[in-house]
Amino acid sequence: MERAVLQITLFGLLLALAATQPNKDDWDIYSFHINSTVTSRYATTVITSRMANRMDESKEIEFHVRIPKNAFISKFRMFIDGQVYDGIVKGKEKARQQYTEAVSRGQSAGLVSSVGRTLEEFKTSVTVAAHKKVTFELTYEELLKRRLGKYELQIHARPMQPVKSFKVDVHIHEESGINIVEVKGGLALADAINKTHADNEVWVNFYPTEDQQKTCTSCGEQGLNGDLVIVYDVNRDSGLGDIKTSAGYFVHHFAPSSLTRISKNVVFLIDRSGSMHGKKMQQTRLALIHILNDLSEDDHFGLITFDGSISYWKRELVQANQRNLESAKIFSRNIRESGATNINSAVLEGASLLNAHPREDSASILILLTDGDPTSGVTNLEQIQSNVRVAIADEFPLYCLGFGFDVNFEFLEKMSLQNNGVARRIYEDSDADLQLKGFYEEVATPLLIDVTMSYEGGTNLTQTVFSQYYNGSEIVVAGQITDNDIGTFTPQVVAISSSKKMTFSNPNGTVESTGTESADHIQRVWAYLTVKQLLEKELLLSGAEKENVKREALELSLKYSFVTPLTSMVVTKPEGGDTEVLHKPKEGEAPQTGSRHPNIGSSGSVMHTSGARQASPGARQGLPDGYGGMDLSSIQPKDSGLRSTQLNAERVFSASILTMIQRDYTVHVQDMDSLGISKIEDLEESTMLPPNIDEAPTQVHATIVPATDNIPVSHRFLLKTENQSLPLCFDVTGDVRLKLLHHPTSELSVHGELDSVSNGGFRRIVIQLNADLYVDVEVNKITVREGSRITHHTGQDPITAGSWTIIRRDKDIDVAGGDTHLVILIQGKDAQSFLWPVLRQQSSDSAEGILALNPVYEEVPQTPTTKLRIKDQEIDVTRANAADYSISPPLTLDCWLLSADSALQRRLEAFIV
């Protein structure tokens, strides 16, 4: 058999080849400083990390921090050997071109941002010579948003080792005066924090010792890991508010106090479809009861639940008196989940309920909670948005709460923005009910409606019309002063309060220049707000209008060096190093990462043994990260079409596809002397890299020249578990046909045929609905076989098969019937696309198959190796990772890797058909 040659460029292949991880003393973060300055609610934060390579060889050092999701990165620099290497913000297309050119030169160009609940990650790396130092400096900017009467400045730190000089310095200056300030979070060590409050200024200094860095709530032997949160509010009056001017720009903060609340009309639309089954519905019921308790007696409300049909608590708005509230709570406790999801009818009925019962001097609000895409009634997203816009007609705001990651968040966001509301993701976590209640509290007390901000002598204004102003919030408008003539600049606010029209204006008629702000500070606030709002506006437009708004947002992003969804920061490293392109992701977008190591800190650095790096073919194809902490996405043939990628599924499971390095491959390691390895010869007879390399800081880049035979592939399945620290994962090798789902009491069966090495995932999924009715799903077509009648479908028109409905969209296929709801995701791109199933709802707890698995385990304490106890069996496991394709785009999760038989609690062969 012809051999294939595997050439590996690696960072720390020591564990893979039975060596050890470098000692802590080999490298050192000797200084880690965070400095944050807040002026008029606008925060500029600089993170500076200084690190030394203590070893006698070059090391790959990685800088990895988390920043608030609302922030824009505006500067990044590296200092090496007296040279400064600046990141340059470019338009995404130009950055992508530089990325492509870097890859063609054999450099790796990592895409390195990702999204969390409130934070995004920034990660880059550089090779540092022996006994040399490197300094990383990152700057980001954000406008703090007032929620529930307070501003929060969140600083995250996780250097992954105690640092000799660790400092956080925060300075807040608010001209109107600061009335409260509080320091909280997992890093809030009382002995290490010094807080000074003097009228309109606050200083917070956090200087923990190395010992203290191991003892706080969010600390351990690896040092700090958590948040420092500074909470504050400013003095305010019942007038026009706080206006700052400088260098021809202004910013206006409007949050009047001492206003009488306006009674409200609120309708809650609650998704009760089958996918809400279990904890999501329990938390929704709990949150709804808490919210009902908070309604005031002069409020009026309605409740609508929906699946494929609509159910009313009452067909009219009723007063929130004690009797009605008790009745509504009983209704809420008895909400049961089943069926499909008819979002269109639900929102139209809610709007109709509000429109049919108008009340003067009141504020109307429509709140939608859903966890999935529309699968019943009108399912075309643009048609739903159009219908809703006509029904609401700018009369009241629509707030959309998307529960989890199955929901199409962009659809909800656009529908909210079209109707003067906002969308918020509710994360599936133990505090989901508190997230729901917290959102409601933000809109629970309207104080003004129909708010119009006008600025005579002002131009290039940010948003000036707001449907409602809520207690505890703040309206912010920025703009330019025409000809910088402060004498002609006259702001005014007109709004409706509980019983009358109100006008807020400056008693003197004009505004005086504050003169206290730095020359470009207010200008940057204006630019920040303008870019944010243009990006929202761009979501609502199409055609030439959309392109014009996009162009304007891009020009401002480039002018002020903001890393936004339209720009990227290009980091060019010392000669011979890499070029990295740093992107800001959108909400819900999958993390795009370069090198990955599960033990890297969230605000810190990590080091890898370095050799000459080759381009990562996986990176060229935009594939996810590798296997077991190693970038095995790059292990693939150059020309054969073999692809390394990752798969997933929902509650359930996901998979990673990677090429296993098996017999008849010769491994040639570059720079072997630096690894302390004298010789590596032919690794024949089923040699493969071990699947548990996740515990070492390794990254492997490889090129395989394929043999004439196909290389077996391994599919990694991920079994999600409730209330467990990590999901389980296991591997299945070969292009087999798997039993995914079977209901013993019905004729329903679902089988999936795994693809060959040329693709990754399922090439076909066959659903048997009854003895004579089959639905055969492929990437490009759906075939329905009913007896001898066969029909082929390639469009997006709904398909009816018996009592079942199949709806095809661009990236998924809905199959729903009775109490069963299956979604088949289309993952990958173009010729590399594949199928992956997600079970959203099942009608029977006795269902069998991989999709029906719901494992429970416990960790066995005090054992030399990691063990899990599953059904009274103790099983050895290793920590690995896999892509979770239960959402699109996917996320990478850590998991406990074990054998397929152990994970399934029976022989794998029982699941092969």
ROMI-815675 format. One record per residue (C-alpha): x, y, z. Coordinates in steps of 0.25 Angstrom, whole numbers, plus 5000, padded with zeros to 4 digits. Each point is the difference from the previous one (the first is absolute). Example, Ala and Ser with C-alpha at 12.3 -4.5 7.8 and 13.67 -1.06 7.14 Angstrom:
REM residues 2
504949825031500650144998
***
This chain:
REM residues 913
500050005000500550144996500450085013499650145003500950095006499650085012500850135002499650075013500350145005499750005015500050085013500249915011499849864995500749955013498749945005499749944987501349935000500149975015500850125004499550105011499450145001501050115003500250045014499350135005501450065003500349994985499150124997499550115008498950104999500750105009499150124998498550014997499350135001498650054996499750155000498650054997499650144999498550045000499650144996498650044998499649855000501049974989501149905004501349984994500849885005501449964998500549865003501549985000500749875002501549985001500649874999501449935000500549884993500949935011500449894991501249974991499149994987499050084993498650005005498650024995499350105009498550025000499350125005498549975003499050095007498550035001499450134997498550055002499249964988499550144998501450054998500850044988501549965000500750134995501549975002501049885001501550015001501149905003501450045005501149914996501550035001499850155000499049994988498650035000499049924991498750074999498749934996499350084988498550014998499649974986498749974993499649855000500249984986501450065000500449925013499549874993500950034988501250025010499549875007500049924987501450064996500649965013499449864999500649984986501450045006499949895010499550085012498949975008498950115002499149975011498650055002500050025014498750075006498949935007498750035007499649975014498850045009500550145003501549994995500849984987501349944999501350064994501149914997501450014993501449955001501450024996501349925000501050065011501549975000500749935011500150095013499350114993498750085004498750044993499050115004498649994995499150125001498550004996499050125001498549994999498950105001498649995004498850095004499449955013498649985000499150035011499149885005499150005012500650135005501449974999501249994991501049885000501450004996500449854999501549965000500449864998501349945004500649864999501550004998500149855003501150025010500250095012500750124995501150085008499450134996498549994997499350145000498650054997499850155000498750064997499750155000498650054998499750154998498650054999499850154999498649995006500549925012500049865004498949965011500349855002501249914997500149855003501149904996499649854999500349884992500849875002501350085001499550105011501049975010499750105012501550005004500550034986499050104996500250155003498850094996500050155001498750084997500150155000498850074994500149994985501249905000500249865004501349925001500149855001501349935002500149855000501449955003499949865005501349935005500449864994499449935012498750084999499949964985499849865005499050025011498950094994498649944996500449994986501549965002500849875002501449954998500050064986499750145005498950094997498849964992498750095000499450144999500250135008498850084998499950155004498550045001499650155001499050114997500050154999499250115005498950054991498950095001498650014993500450094989500750004987501149915005501550004998500650064987501550004997500650074989501450014994500750034987498750014992499449885006499049975011499449885008498750015007499649915011498550015003499549925013499050105007499749965015498750025008499049974989498749935002499949864994499149974989499149885001500249904989499349904991500949874999499749874992500949895002500249904989500549865005500649894991499449875005500549924988500749865003501450064999499750075013499849875007500749985014500850115007499850114990498549995003500249995015500850125000499050084991498849965009500850055012500550134994498650034995499449985014501150095006499650114989498549995003500350035014500750134996498950054992499350135006498650005002499850114990500749924989499249914990500549874994499749884992500649864998500149924987500749874999500349934986500549884993499449974987498750065005499750125009499450005015499550125007499950015015499050114997499650064987500150145005501050085009499650005014500450085013501149955008499249985013500249895010498949914994500550014986501449985004499749875007499249954988501250034991501049935009499149885000500050014985501550015000500349885009499249924990500750044987500449864994500949994988499749934987499950024985500650094990500350155000499150104994500750145003499250074989498649985006500550025014500650144998498850044991499049965011500850075010500150134992498549984998499749995015500850135003499350084988498649955004500250065014500750144999500150085013500350155000501350045009500549855000501249934993499849874992501049894999500049874993501049905005500349874992500849885006500449894991501149894998499949964986499750044985498550014995499649864995498550024999499150094993500850114993501449965000500750094990500850105009499950124992498549984999499849995015500850135002499250074990498749955006500450045014500550144995498650034994499349945012500850095010500050124992501050075009499050015011500849925010501449935002500249854998501049945008500549864996500749905010500749894993500249885009501349924997500749994988499049924991499350134997500350084988500550135008500250084988498549984996499550055014501050115000499550064987498649985004500250075013500850124993498950014990499050035011500850095009500449895010501349915003500349865000500749935011500649865001499649925012501149905003499649855004500650005014499549995014499750155001499150004987498850045008500850125006500450044987498650014995499650075013501250104998499650034986498550035005500550095011500750094990498750034993499149985011499850155004499850104988500250145003499950074987499449964986500250064986501350075004500650094990501450075002500250124991501350084998499950134993501450034995500449865000500349904989500449864997499249955012499849865005498649955003499150115005498649935001499749905011498749935002500249995015500950035011500049915012500450025015501449965002500550024986500650124992499850064986501350044994500150094987501350054994500350094988500850114994499850155003499850084987501250084997500449985014499150115004499649975015499250135000499049954990499949865006498749985007499549865005498649965004499249885004498549984997499349885006498749955006499949975015498949935008499050114997500650114992501050054989501450045006501150084995501450005005500950114996501250095006499550115008501050094993499649964986501449954996501149915005501450055005501249924996500549915011501450014996500449895009500049894990501349954992500050064986499549864994499349945011498550044996500449994986500349855002498749985008499250064988500849904991499749885009498550035001499950034985500749874996499249925009498750064995500449994985500349855002498649985006499450094988500749914990499349885005498750064997500350054986500349944986500550034987500750144997499550055014500749895007501350014993500050155002499849995015501149885000501050094993499750125010500249905012501349954994500650134997499850055015500549865005501350024992500150155004499949975015500749864999498949935006499949854998498649974996499249904992500550084987501450015004501249915004501350035007501249944993501249975009501349984992501149945008501550005000500649954987499849854998498850015010498549994997498950104995498749995008498750064997499150035012498550014998498950055008498949905000498550025000499149955011499849854999501249984990500949895002501350025006501150004989501349975006501549974996500849925010499249955012500349955013499049975010500850045012500450144994499550115009498950104997500950125003501449954999501149934992500449864997501349954993500349894990501349934995500250064987500549944987499850054985498650024997499349964988498750054995498749935006499249944988498949995011500150155002500050034985498649934999499550075012499849885008499849985015501249975010500649875001499949885008500449985015500650145001500849984987499750074986499849874993499050074991501350034992500349854998499549964987500449974986500450124990499249954988499249885003498850085006500149945014499550105010500150015015498950075006499049995011498549965002499050015011498649985005499150045011499649965014500649894996501249994993501050064990501249954993501450044995500649944987501549995000501049914992500649895009501549984997500049854998500949904993501050034989500350145003501450055003500150125010501150104998500250105012500650134997501050065011500049875007501250035008499350115007499049905005501049915006499749894990501149934993499349924989498649974995499949904989498949934993498750005009499349884993499149895006498850095004500850115006499250135003500050125008499349985013498750065002500250065013501150104997499050105005500850025013501350054994500250144993500149944986499750054986500349914988500050054986500249884990499949974985499649864996500449944986498949904999500249854997499149944989499149945010499050095008500450045013499049965011499350115007499550015014498750085004499950055014498750005006499750105012498949965010499550125007499649985014499150085010500750065012501349944998501450074999500349954986499349924989500549864996500649974986500449874993500549964986499449924989500949954989499649984986498850034990499049925008498450015000499650045014498649985007499750155005498649985005498949905001498750005008499649855004498650045001499950064986500649984986500950125001501549974997501150094996501349954994501250084996501149964990501350065003500850054989501349954994501350075001499750104990498950065009499850015015498749975006498749934995499849994985498649955002499050005011498849904997498750025009499049895000498750065004499249874998500149874992499850064987500450155002501550045000500750144999501449994994500850135003501350044993500750135000499450054987498649924999498949935008499449884995498649955005499749854997498549975003499849854995500450004985499950154999501350085000500150155000501350095000500050145007501150104998499350135003499550065013498649984999499449925012499849854998498949925006500349855002498849945007499850075013501450054999500550144995501450024995500550144998501350034993500850135002501450044996500849945012499049905006498849914997498849995010499349865002498850015009498849915003499249975012500950025012501349984993500950114994501349974993500950114994501049964990501150104999500850024987501450035005501350034992500050084987499749974985500649874996500549975014498650015006499449885009498849975008499949995015498749975008499550085012498849945008499250125006498849925005499749855002498649945004500649885007500949995012500349854995500650054987501349934996501250044991501150105002499150124999499249955012501249985009500050085013501249965008500250035015501449985007500750045012501550035001500849905009500850085010501449985005500549914989501350004993499450014986498750074997498849905001498550024998498949915007498949964990499049905005500949955011501249984990501350085002500550044986501450064997499850134992500950114994499650154998499950034985499150094992499049994988499250104992498550025004499250004988498750015007500150154997500450064987501150054999500649905010500850025013501149925005499849935013500949935010499549855003500349875007500649914989499649855003499849884991498749994992499649875008500250075013499250134995498949924994499949905012499949894990500849954988500250104988499549894991498650015006499950144993500549964987499049954989
***
